[in-house]
Amino acid sequence: ELKVEQNPLFLSMQEGKNYTIYCNYSTTSDRLYWYRQDPGKSLESLFVLLSNGAVKQEGRLMASLDTKARLSTLHITAAVHDLSATYFCAVDSSNNDMRFGAGTRLTVKP
Amino acid sequence: GAVVSQHPSWVICKSGTSVKIECRSLDFQATTMFWYRQFPKQSLMLMATSNEGSKATYEQGVEKDKFLINHASLTLSTLTVTSAHPEDSSFYICSARDGGRGFLGEQYFGPGTRLTVT
């Protein structure tokens, strides 16, 4: 069974600092996703990573994928308060469904 | 981009009653839709996979007689919580996979339905 692990689960950062969230998964998968969720809201798609070595950047967020290591990272550069949210990684399983990590609750403090 | 809607966005019901939640893909055909449940401060847990015209596939531990899923058309899936109890209170999120791109189609998430059972 596909398992997806994220760490850290909680992250408190100062504005302007950099940090990385890690996502490991247990079996081969075609696709990895990163989502953002604000309190009381549904998921907002951030990145879809399709191949080994894929790197995508949007603003202060950059995601990468290493399919050999079954590892994806979400790097935050010069954090700002607006980035405070919960971030989930998710992986497509062989059953055509999606499995989620536990989420990383990010708080950016001034 | 692809849009998935859910209705209602929130509902309060009394214990023992049934509640129906609708999930619609507005601008694409979704051969597969998924239903997730999310408890406060937890991740999304897949409840079932719904394929158009066939019976839903439920995850282990999810009662199929309690959570009735119908996927009658390529744009609509419904989840009915039967005889709801307070422990069913949760945030229910659906997603739809773009059938036009087959297995490679991305999943698009609805805005969620917050169910409170009193």
Contacts between the chains, C-beta under 8 A, distances in Angstrom:
chain1	res1	chain2	res2	distance
A	30	B	104	7.6
A	35	B	109	7.9
A	40	B	114	7.7
A	41	B	111	7.4
A	41	B	112	7.2
A	42	B	93	5.5
A	42	B	109	5.3
A	42	B	110	6.3
A	42	B	111	4.7
A	42	B	112	4.3
A	43	B	44	7.7
A	43	B	93	7.2
A	43	B	109	4.5
A	45	B	106	8.0
A	45	B	108	7.9
A	45	B	109	7.6
A	48	B	106	6.3
A	88	B	43	6.6
A	88	B	44	7.2
A	95	B	49	7.3
A	96	B	32	6.4
A	96	B	49	7.2
A	96	B	97	7.4
A	96	B	103	6.2
A	97	B	34	6.0
A	97	B	46	5.7
A	97	B	49	5.4
A	98	B	34	7.0
A	98	B	46	7.3
A	98	B	95	7.4
A	98	B	107	5.8
A	99	B	46	7.1
A	100	B	43	4.8
A	100	B	44	4.8
A	100	B	45	7.9
A	101	B	43	6.7
A	102	B	42	7.7
A	102	B	43	4.9
A	103	B	42	7.8
A	103	B	43	5.1
A	105	B	41	7.8
